[in-house]
Amino acid sequence: MRSWFRLLAAGLVTVGIAVSIPAVSTSSVAQDAKPTREEAKSVTLKAADLITQKGLEEAAKAFNAEGPFKHGELYVNVIDFAGVWKVYPPRPAGVGQSVINVKDPDGRFVVQDVLAVAKDKGEGWVEYRWLNPASNKIEPKVSYVKRIPGQDLVAYVGIYR
């Protein structure tokens, strides 16, 4: 009898018992999972494409709504070359404010670093430390940065590591 229980536990024997398991969509599971560098880069590139195709005003609606551009700790930021927020989903009231001189806890000018990558390379990664609202701790963060072609705008998405 014990060997039968071991086989059952190992999944080698099935028993005809109906069990109700709530259906979980893969999208909700994916949204609850910690975002990856690849996802941050992909969302940034898609955001840049949307701005190019639809304009900033239309794209901002998608960036501020729950969905592919905003879920869990992942969201799209947009700044102009002067370092002014154009889209900032965690605090929409911040749109229009200059953040050019914002520093991380180590004294790095984060926005200036983001702008330097956008202007010099067109796109790439920026690493810094930032307050994670989920843990309320300063944690390492990395953002993928993409200049919007032909515009003085930069889209970026960051993830905590």
MDTraj code that builds the backbone (N, CA, C; nanometers):
import mdtraj as md
import numpy as np

residues = "MET ARG SER TRP PHE ARG LEU LEU ALA ALA GLY LEU VAL THR VAL GLY ILE ALA VAL SER ILE PRO ALA VAL SER THR SER SER VAL ALA GLN ASP ALA LYS PRO THR ARG GLU GLU ALA LYS SER VAL THR LEU LYS ALA ALA ASP LEU ILE THR GLN LYS GLY LEU GLU GLU ALA ALA LYS ALA PHE ASN ALA GLU GLY PRO PHE LYS HIS GLY GLU LEU TYR VAL ASN VAL ILE ASP PHE ALA GLY VAL TRP LYS VAL TYR PRO PRO ARG PRO ALA GLY VAL GLY GLN SER VAL ILE ASN VAL LYS ASP PRO ASP GLY ARG PHE VAL VAL GLN ASP VAL LEU ALA VAL ALA LYS ASP LYS GLY GLU GLY TRP VAL GLU TYR ARG TRP LEU ASN PRO ALA SER ASN LYS ILE GLU PRO LYS VAL SER TYR VAL LYS ARG ILE PRO GLY GLN ASP LEU VAL ALA TYR VAL GLY ILE TYR ARG".split()
xyz = np.array([
    [0.0815, -0.1190, 0.0000],
    [0.0000, 0.0000, 0.0000],
    [0.0860, 0.1257, 0.0000],
    [0.1979, 0.1253, 0.0754],
    [0.2843, 0.2433, 0.0813],
    [0.3435, 0.2759, -0.0549],
    [0.3798, 0.1741, -0.1325],
    [0.4368, 0.2011, -0.2645],
    [0.3336, 0.2680, -0.3547],
    [0.2064, 0.2338, -0.3386],
    [0.1017, 0.2981, -0.4162],
    [0.0958, 0.4471, -0.3833],
    [0.1074, 0.4834, -0.2527],
    [0.1069, 0.6239, -0.2122],
    [0.2292, 0.6973, -0.2676],
    [0.3452, 0.6288, -0.2702],
    [0.4650, 0.6915, -0.3275],
    [0.4457, 0.7173, -0.4769],
    [0.3850, 0.6234, -0.5479],
    [0.3576, 0.6421, -0.6904],
    [0.2570, 0.7557, -0.7118],
    [0.1560, 0.7624, -0.6252],
    [0.0571, 0.8687, -0.6332],
    [0.1254, 1.0035, -0.6097],
    [0.2073, 1.0128, -0.5068],
    [0.2777, 1.1368, -0.4750],
    [0.3715, 1.1768, -0.5881],
    [0.4307, 1.0810, -0.6539],
    [0.5224, 1.1097, -0.7643],
    [0.4477, 1.1426, -0.8931],
    [0.3164, 1.1290, -0.8913],
    [0.2376, 1.1618, -1.0093],
    [0.2313, 1.0497, -1.1108],
    [0.2728, 0.9289, -1.0712],
    [0.2718, 0.8182, -1.1648],
    [0.1393, 0.7433, -1.1654],
    [0.0560, 0.7684, -1.0648],
    [-0.0756, 0.7079, -1.0587],
    [-0.1763, 0.8213, -1.0452],
    [-0.2817, 0.8169, -1.1205],
    [-0.3847, 0.9187, -1.1077],
    [-0.5088, 0.8549, -1.0503],
    [-0.5816, 0.9345, -0.9777],
    [-0.7046, 0.8874, -0.9160],
    [-0.8174, 0.9697, -0.9742],
    [-0.9261, 0.9067, -1.0061],
    [-1.0404, 0.9768, -1.0671],
    [-1.1165, 1.0593, -0.9668],
    [-1.0590, 1.1668, -0.9189],
    [-1.1248, 1.2571, -0.8253],
    [-1.1371, 1.3923, -0.8945],
    [-1.2569, 1.4453, -0.8956],
    [-1.2762, 1.5773, -0.9557],
    [-1.2359, 1.6826, -0.8543],
    [-1.1461, 1.7683, -0.8956],
    [-1.1010, 1.8764, -0.8094],
    [-1.1266, 2.0070, -0.8826],
    [-1.1842, 2.1005, -0.8134],
    [-1.2096, 2.2303, -0.8736],
    [-1.0881, 2.3198, -0.8536],
    [-1.0249, 2.3541, -0.9643],
    [-0.9099, 2.4433, -0.9609],
    [-0.9495, 2.5694, -1.0349],
    [-0.9371, 2.6840, -0.9681],
    [-0.9762, 2.8065, -1.0376],
    [-0.8884, 2.8310, -1.1594],
    [-0.9502, 2.8747, -1.2655],
    [-0.8746, 2.9038, -1.3876],
    [-0.7926, 3.0308, -1.3670],
    [-0.6669, 3.0243, -1.4053],
    [-0.5784, 3.1395, -1.3942],
    [-0.5253, 3.1664, -1.5335],
    [-0.5476, 3.2857, -1.5814],
    [-0.4971, 3.3162, -1.7154],
    [-0.3473, 3.3350, -1.7099],
    [-0.2798, 3.2995, -1.8175],
    [-0.1346, 3.3146, -1.8217],
    [-0.0947, 3.4608, -1.8162],
    [-0.1820, 3.5498, -1.8645],
    [-0.1463, 3.6916, -1.8601],
    [-0.1443, 3.7435, -1.7167],
    [-0.2376, 3.6972, -1.6310],
    [-0.2358, 3.7441, -1.4933],
    [-0.1174, 3.6854, -1.4181],
    [-0.0802, 3.5623, -1.4513],
    [0.0377, 3.5041, -1.3886],
    [0.1622, 3.5813, -1.4320],
    [0.1694, 3.6112, -1.5606],
    [0.2843, 3.6843, -1.6123],
    [0.2926, 3.8227, -1.5500],
    [0.1776, 3.8851, -1.5259],
    [0.1789, 4.0183, -1.4682],
    [0.2241, 4.0159, -1.3228],
    [0.1983, 3.9061, -1.2523],
    [0.2400, 3.8956, -1.1135],
    [0.3876, 3.8593, -1.1009],
    [0.4458, 3.8012, -1.2039],
    [0.5860, 3.7619, -1.2006],
    [0.6741, 3.8862, -1.2075],
    [0.7929, 3.8742, -1.1492],
    [0.8876, 3.9853, -1.1530],
    [0.9309, 4.0074, -1.2971],
    [0.9217, 4.1331, -1.3447],
    [0.9611, 4.1587, -1.4836],
    [1.1110, 4.1347, -1.5054],
    [1.1451, 4.1000, -1.6267],
    [1.2841, 4.0712, -1.6630],
    [1.3429, 4.1873, -1.7428],
    [1.4746, 4.1840, -1.7600],
    [1.5416, 4.2834, -1.8444],
    [1.4859, 4.2783, -1.9866],
    [1.4625, 4.1570, -2.0359],
    [1.4104, 4.1407, -2.1711],
    [1.2730, 4.2057, -2.1849],
    [1.1894, 4.1892, -2.0818],
    [1.0564, 4.2496, -2.0859],
    [1.0668, 4.4020, -2.0806],
    [1.1544, 4.4551, -1.9965],
    [1.1730, 4.6005, -1.9885],
    [1.2163, 4.6558, -2.1241],
    [1.3106, 4.5884, -2.1882],
    [1.3584, 4.6331, -2.3194],
    [1.2466, 4.6249, -2.4226],
    [1.1763, 4.5134, -2.4266],
    [1.0689, 4.4934, -2.5231],
    [0.9593, 4.5990, -2.5083],
    [0.9166, 4.6249, -2.3846],
    [0.8110, 4.7233, -2.3613],
    [0.8599, 4.8630, -2.3998],
    [0.9859, 4.8935, -2.3698],
    [1.0416, 5.0238, -2.4079],
    [1.0391, 5.0420, -2.5589],
    [1.0833, 4.9410, -2.6326],
    [1.0869, 4.9507, -2.7781],
    [0.9458, 4.9627, -2.8368],
    [0.8506, 4.8886, -2.7808],
    [0.7114, 4.8982, -2.8263],
    [0.6536, 5.0357, -2.7939],
    [0.6910, 5.0910, -2.6786],
    [0.6434, 5.2245, -2.6405],
    [0.6971, 5.3296, -2.7372],
    [0.8247, 5.3185, -2.7714],
    [0.8849, 5.4128, -2.8667],
    [0.8146, 5.4041, -3.0022],
    [0.7852, 5.2829, -3.0457],
    [0.7129, 5.2642, -3.1726],
    [0.5731, 5.3266, -3.1669],
    [0.5051, 5.3094, -3.0541],
    [0.3698, 5.3645, -3.0407],
    [0.3732, 5.5172, -3.0452],
    [0.4707, 5.5784, -2.9791],
    [0.4835, 5.7245, -2.9843],
    [0.5090, 5.7698, -3.1277],
    [0.5953, 5.6980, -3.1973],
    [0.6278, 5.7320, -3.3362],
    [0.5036, 5.7215, -3.4246],
    [0.4234, 5.6174, -3.4051],
    [0.3068, 5.5927, -3.4904],
    [0.1855, 5.6796, -3.4551],
    [0.1585, 5.6947, -3.3251],
    [0.0340, 5.7591, -3.2808],
    [0.0531, 5.8978, -3.2200],
    [0.1776, 5.9336, -3.1877],
    [0.2018, 6.0602, -3.1193],
    [0.2004, 6.0412, -2.9687],
    [0.2605, 6.1350, -2.8989],
    [0.2744, 6.1229, -2.7532],
    [0.1403, 6.1250, -2.6808],
    [0.0495, 6.2101, -2.7233],
    [-0.0786, 6.2224, -2.6521],
    [-0.1567, 6.0908, -2.6535],
    [-0.1666, 6.0272, -2.7698],
    [-0.2376, 5.8987, -2.7797],
    [-0.1613, 5.7886, -2.7053],
    [-0.0301, 5.7861, -2.7221],
    [0.0506, 5.6836, -2.6549],
    [0.0393, 5.6964, -2.5038],
    [0.0357, 5.8182, -2.4533],
    [0.0276, 5.8410, -2.3085],
    [-0.0971, 5.7757, -2.2492],
    [-0.2065, 5.7747, -2.3239],
    [-0.3288, 5.7085, -2.2758],
    [-0.3023, 5.5601, -2.2513],
    [-0.2323, 5.4962, -2.3441],
    [-0.1998, 5.3538, -2.3282],
    [-0.1000, 5.3327, -2.2148],
    [-0.0051, 5.4233, -2.1995],
    [0.0978, 5.4085, -2.0958],
    [0.0404, 5.4248, -1.9551],
    [-0.0644, 5.5045, -1.9414],
    [-0.1235, 5.5298, -1.8097],
    [-0.2320, 5.4297, -1.7711],
    [-0.2779, 5.3494, -1.8668],
    [-0.3835, 5.2506, -1.8402],
    [-0.3210, 5.1145, -1.8096],
    [-0.3845, 5.0402, -1.7206],
    [-0.3384, 4.9034, -1.6946],
    [-0.3429, 4.8257, -1.8246],
    [-0.2376, 4.7490, -1.8511],
    [-0.2311, 4.6720, -1.9737],
    [-0.0878, 4.6421, -2.0096],
    [-0.0583, 4.6295, -2.1376],
    [0.0751, 4.5860, -2.1785],
    [0.1871, 4.6854, -2.1429],
    [0.1531, 4.8139, -2.1265],
    [0.2557, 4.9140, -2.0961],
    [0.2625, 4.9489, -1.9475],
    [0.1673, 4.8985, -1.8704],
    [0.1644, 4.9283, -1.7264],
    [0.1010, 4.8105, -1.6525],
    [0.1848, 4.7352, -1.5830],
    [0.1348, 4.6255, -1.5016],
    [0.2392, 4.5910, -1.3960],
    [0.1912, 4.5619, -1.2764],
    [0.2834, 4.5333, -1.1662],
    [0.3769, 4.6509, -1.1446],
    [0.5063, 4.6215, -1.1317],
    [0.6038, 4.7289, -1.1117],
    [0.6550, 4.7852, -1.2438],
    [0.6023, 4.7381, -1.3541],
    [0.6502, 4.7805, -1.4855],
    [0.5607, 4.8911, -1.5417],
    [0.6232, 5.0002, -1.5865],
    [0.5501, 5.1102, -1.6489],
    [0.6465, 5.1903, -1.7360],
    [0.5903, 5.2653, -1.8309],
    [0.6685, 5.3449, -1.9255],
    [0.6793, 5.4882, -1.8744],
    [0.8022, 5.5391, -1.8700],
    [0.8290, 5.6800, -1.8417],
    [0.8641, 5.7472, -1.9736],
    [0.8280, 5.8726, -1.9893],
    [0.8714, 5.9510, -2.1047],
    [0.9163, 6.0871, -2.0532],
    [1.0371, 6.1290, -2.0969],
    [1.0882, 6.2620, -2.0657],
    [1.1332, 6.3285, -2.1951],
    [1.1409, 6.4599, -2.1908],
    [1.1962, 6.5304, -2.3065],
    [1.3445, 6.5586, -2.2808],
    [1.4118, 6.6150, -2.3789],
    [1.5556, 6.6386, -2.3671],
    [1.5915, 6.7438, -2.2625],
    [1.4924, 6.8192, -2.2157],
    [1.5166, 6.9154, -2.1078],
    [1.5025, 6.8479, -1.9703],
    [1.4645, 6.7199, -1.9708],
    [1.4477, 6.6480, -1.8444],
    [1.3141, 6.6732, -1.7782],
    [1.2116, 6.7010, -1.8580],
    [1.0768, 6.7261, -1.8064],
    [0.9911, 6.6027, -1.8301],
    [0.9188, 6.5592, -1.7241],
    [0.8279, 6.4452, -1.7381],
    [0.7215, 6.4749, -1.8404],
    [0.7019, 6.3836, -1.9332],
    [0.5918, 6.3885, -2.0291],
    [0.4892, 6.2809, -1.9965],
    [0.5362, 6.1670, -1.9431],
    [0.4504, 6.0580, -1.8961],
    [0.5178, 6.0003, -1.7725],
    [0.4405, 5.9907, -1.6630],
    [0.4926, 5.9299, -1.5407],
    [0.3769, 5.8617, -1.4675],
    [0.3434, 5.7370, -1.5059],
    [0.2261, 5.6684, -1.4513],
    [0.2183, 5.6570, -1.2982],
    [0.3290, 5.6402, -1.2251],
    [0.3122, 5.6282, -1.0801],
    [0.2591, 5.7559, -1.0135],
    [0.2850, 5.8699, -1.0783],
    [0.2385, 5.9973, -1.0222],
    [0.2105, 6.0935, -1.1375],
    [0.0932, 6.0802, -1.2002],
    [0.0610, 6.1651, -1.3146],
    [0.0698, 6.3148, -1.2851],
    [0.0528, 6.3551, -1.1603],
    [0.0641, 6.4973, -1.1248],
    [0.2061, 6.5487, -1.1477],
    [0.3025, 6.4576, -1.1602],
    [0.4409, 6.4974, -1.1846],
    [0.4690, 6.5378, -1.3280],
    [0.3750, 6.5091, -1.4190],
    [0.3936, 6.5457, -1.5596],
    [0.4080, 6.6978, -1.5686],
    [0.5103, 6.7396, -1.6440],
    [0.5380, 6.8821, -1.6589],
    [0.6491, 6.9312, -1.5661],
    [0.6873, 6.8497, -1.4688],
    [0.7929, 6.8888, -1.3761],
    [0.9297, 6.8520, -1.4318],
    [1.0266, 6.9364, -1.4038],
    [1.1644, 6.9070, -1.4419],
    [1.2249, 6.8115, -1.3401],
    [1.2876, 6.7063, -1.3907],
    [1.3558, 6.6101, -1.3036],
    [1.5023, 6.5968, -1.3453],
    [1.5513, 6.6952, -1.4174],
    [1.6866, 6.6906, -1.4726],
    [1.7941, 6.6740, -1.3645],
    [1.7701, 6.7255, -1.2449],
    [1.8711, 6.7188, -1.1390],
    [1.8412, 6.6132, -1.0326],
    [1.7509, 6.5198, -1.0633],
    [1.7190, 6.4131, -0.9688],
    [1.8405, 6.3215, -0.9539],
    [1.8748, 6.2923, -0.8268],
    [1.9883, 6.2046, -0.7969],
    [1.9387, 6.0786, -0.7276],
    [2.0128, 5.9709, -0.7471],
    [1.9840, 5.8505, -0.6702],
    [2.0542, 5.8647, -0.5346],
    [2.0373, 5.7697, -0.4422],
    [2.0984, 5.7812, -0.3099],
    [2.2521, 5.7872, -0.3123],
    [2.3116, 5.7455, -0.4250],
    [2.4571, 5.7503, -0.4372],
    [2.5058, 5.8802, -0.5020],
    [2.4130, 5.9706, -0.5333],
    [2.4501, 6.0980, -0.5927],
    [2.4582, 6.0985, -0.7441],
    [2.4170, 5.9907, -0.8091],
    [2.4163, 5.9846, -0.9565],
    [2.2973, 6.0635, -1.0092],
    [2.3196, 6.1428, -1.1119],
    [2.2127, 6.2163, -1.1778],
    [2.1441, 6.1207, -1.2753],
    [2.0409, 6.0545, -1.2281],
    [1.9759, 5.9477, -1.3033],
    [1.9215, 5.9973, -1.4371],
    [1.8472, 6.1071, -1.4362],
    [1.7850, 6.1569, -1.5592],
    [1.8920, 6.2025, -1.6580],
    [1.9971, 6.2636, -1.6088],
    [2.1059, 6.3044, -1.6967],
    [2.1730, 6.1827, -1.7602],
    [2.1850, 6.0738, -1.6832],
    [2.2398, 5.9492, -1.7386],
    [2.1474, 5.8915, -1.8465],
    [2.0163, 5.8943, -1.8202],
    [1.9180, 5.8463, -1.9179],
    [1.9292, 5.9274, -2.0470],
    [1.9360, 6.0587, -2.0335],
    [1.9459, 6.1454, -2.1513],
    [2.0769, 6.1239, -2.2262],
    [2.1854, 6.1028, -2.1538],
    [2.3153, 6.0807, -2.2190],
    [2.3124, 5.9550, -2.3048],
    [2.2553, 5.8467, -2.2527],
    [2.2461, 5.7232, -2.3309],
    [2.1588, 5.7466, -2.4542],
    [2.0447, 5.8129, -2.4360],
    [1.9536, 5.8376, -2.5484],
    [2.0200, 5.9231, -2.6561],
    [2.0897, 6.0271, -2.6153],
    [2.1522, 6.1186, -2.7120],
    [2.2750, 6.0574, -2.7780],
    [2.3576, 5.9871, -2.6994],
    [2.4837, 5.9339, -2.7513],
    [2.4682, 5.8034, -2.8292],
    [2.3812, 5.7149, -2.7819],
    [2.3696, 5.5814, -2.8409],
    [2.2344, 5.5540, -2.9050],
    [2.1348, 5.6341, -2.8706],
    [1.9997, 5.6088, -2.9212],
    [1.9196, 5.5177, -2.8296],
    [1.9872, 5.4191, -2.7710],
    [1.9225, 5.3293, -2.6751],
    [2.0272, 5.2529, -2.5963],
    [1.9850, 5.2004, -2.4812],
    [2.0753, 5.1218, -2.3980],
    [2.0285, 5.1192, -2.2536],
    [2.1125, 5.0632, -2.1686],
    [2.0797, 5.0416, -2.0272],
    [2.1412, 5.1495, -1.9384],
    [2.0680, 5.1852, -1.8332],
    [2.1177, 5.2753, -1.7290],
    [2.0927, 5.2065, -1.5952],
    [2.1979, 5.1982, -1.5131],
    [2.1860, 5.1352, -1.3814],
    [2.1972, 5.2406, -1.2726],
    [2.1197, 5.2232, -1.1665],
    [2.1195, 5.3154, -1.0537],
    [2.0523, 5.2464, -0.9359],
    [2.0383, 5.3172, -0.8266],
    [1.9652, 5.2642, -0.7108],
    [1.8468, 5.3557, -0.6848],
    [1.7340, 5.2931, -0.6447],
    [1.6113, 5.3702, -0.6288],
    [1.5238, 5.3078, -0.5217],
    [1.4326, 5.3879, -0.4661],
    [1.3398, 5.3371, -0.3653],
    [1.2348, 5.2506, -0.4333],
    [1.2305, 5.1232, -0.3948],
    [1.1301, 5.0316, -0.4472],
    [1.0048, 5.0465, -0.3608],
    [0.8942, 5.0958, -0.4175],
    [0.7744, 5.1147, -0.3361],
    [0.7172, 4.9842, -0.2805],
    [0.7458, 4.8722, -0.3446],
    [0.6951, 4.7432, -0.2966],
    [0.7646, 4.6997, -0.1677],
    [0.8963, 4.7233, -0.1591],
    [0.9719, 4.6806, -0.0403],
    [1.0030, 4.7962, 0.0537],
    [0.9840, 4.9190, 0.0055],
    [1.0187, 5.0401, 0.0786],
    [1.1675, 5.0449, 0.1132],
    [1.2499, 4.9863, 0.0246],
    [1.3950, 4.9843, 0.0426],
    [1.4627, 5.0381, -0.0825],
    [1.5801, 5.0955, -0.0638],
    [1.6617, 5.1369, -0.1771],
    [1.7198, 5.0095, -0.2381],
    [1.6944, 4.9906, -0.3686],
    [1.7396, 4.8689, -0.4363],
    [1.8027, 4.9036, -0.5711],
    [1.8881, 4.8147, -0.6212],
    [1.9424, 4.8359, -0.7558],
    [1.8299, 4.8311, -0.8594],
    [1.8376, 4.9206, -0.9561],
    [1.7382, 4.9264, -1.0624],
    [1.8121, 4.9458, -1.1941],
    [1.7575, 4.8921, -1.3000],
    [1.8136, 4.9082, -1.4335],
    [1.6988, 4.9450, -1.5271],
    [1.7237, 5.0457, -1.6130],
    [1.6207, 5.0915, -1.7065],
    [1.6727, 5.0811, -1.8486],
    [1.5831, 5.0381, -1.9374],
    [1.6167, 5.0391, -2.0790],
    [1.5638, 5.1693, -2.1369],
    [1.6504, 5.2404, -2.2075],
    [1.6264, 5.3746, -2.2578],
    [1.6213, 5.3715, -2.4103],
    [1.5251, 5.4439, -2.4695],
    [1.5155, 5.4517, -2.6154],
    [1.4739, 5.5926, -2.6562],
    [1.5574, 5.6555, -2.7390],
    [1.5206, 5.7850, -2.7954],
    [1.4132, 5.7625, -2.9011],
    [1.3153, 5.8503, -2.9026],
    [1.2112, 5.8429, -3.0048],
    [1.2703, 5.9028, -3.1329],
    [1.2787, 5.8249, -3.2386],
    [1.3407, 5.8742, -3.3623],
    [1.2781, 6.0052, -3.4101],
    [1.3653, 6.1033, -3.4401],
    [1.3205, 6.2306, -3.4937],
    [1.2572, 6.3247, -3.3930],
    [1.2572, 6.2872, -3.2647],
    [1.1963, 6.3709, -3.1612],
    [1.2929, 6.3856, -3.0440],
    [1.2738, 6.4913, -2.9681],
    [1.3554, 6.5114, -2.8475],
    [1.2845, 6.4508, -2.7270],
    [1.2484, 6.3233, -2.7413],
    [1.1789, 6.2489, -2.6365],
    [1.2512, 6.1169, -2.6112],
    [1.2405, 6.0699, -2.4875],
    [1.3017, 5.9438, -2.4477],
    [1.1983, 5.8619, -2.3707],
    [1.1817, 5.7357, -2.4098],
    [1.0970, 5.6413, -2.3356],
    [1.1895, 5.5455, -2.2632],
    [1.1509, 5.5084, -2.1417],
    [1.2286, 5.4075, -2.0710],
    [1.1440, 5.3325, -1.9707],
    [1.1848, 5.2093, -1.9450],
    [1.1181, 5.1203, -1.8515],
    [1.2251, 5.0609, -1.7614],
    [1.2017, 5.0675, -1.6304],
    [1.2973, 5.0146, -1.5352],
    [1.2439, 4.8969, -1.4565],
    [1.3373, 4.8147, -1.4113],
    [1.3014, 4.7022, -1.3240],
    [1.3982, 4.6981, -1.2067],
    [1.3481, 4.6542, -1.0943],
    [1.4345, 4.6331, -0.9777],
    [1.5011, 4.4985, -0.9899],
    [1.6281, 4.4932, -0.9494],
    [1.7027, 4.3679, -0.9606],
    [1.7142, 4.2990, -0.8275],
])
top = md.Topology()
chain = top.add_chain()
for i, resn in enumerate(residues, 1):
    res = top.add_residue(resn, chain, resSeq=i)
    for name in ("N", "CA", "C"):
        top.add_atom(name, md.element.get_by_symbol(name[0]), res)
traj = md.Trajectory(xyz[None], top)
